[in-house]
């Protein structure tokens, strides 16, 4: 299956699941639920949850078992975007061509919508059949987005807005962007009840492509690594990371083809 078709099929699956999980926009109190749904359904390729499903598949698992975890990943990602867009953070008025949550609903509701999405993601993860697997998935996600993960990366980013050096950029990229992407892959393997060797391989694969994701962003925006290494140097670094990610997939054989293709998609994306 071509990557574009694979992404479209999986995106529809994720969107349908999110539609069924989230409270309806007319459910009281309406404003918070409208803000939550607005932020979830304003577009996006659903790359992170698709990585969760593809990782589960690579381990021979049933993707139905990974759908709640995949949706939790996307819900957490959306919460982070709502908060990143706030005036106290990146102060963005638009995302994906539409007004950001705080511009649409006000800052107070935007903060609460992000909080509500974050807590709902973990509520969603409590319903799995195997409590031990649930605990590992919850722990992995919590570690990825906490003060030593995504939030830590955001803190360092806030304090290094002007000409950060290469080690600082590396920390920001690995934590602010890479941590959740890596966890997305790891929890797919956990949902498939894969052995530790495969879980660790997919975690490393996720680290490489997560870092690549941000390097490509920097190339497109002409900032960060594109300034530190030059555009050509940043492109070489991204290609090196993708080659390393492919190496981690060798133990999965043909089942890893979607993950290989997704890595190349991340490398070659234009927006």
Secondary structure, 3 states (H helix, E strand, C coil): CCHHHHHHHHHHHHHHHHHHHCCCCCCCCHHHHHHHHHHHCCCCCCHHHHHHHHHHHHCCCCHHHHHHHHHHHHHHHHHHHHHHHCCCCCCCCEECCEECHHHHHCHHHHHHHHHHHHHHHHHHHHHCCCHHHHHHHHHHHHHHHCCCCHHHHHHHHHCCCCCCCHHHHHHHHHHHHHHHHHHHHHHHHHHCCCCHHHHHHHHHHHHHHHHHHHHHHHHHHCCCHHHHHCHHHHHHHHHHHHHHHHHHCHHHHHHHHHHHHHHHHHHHCCC
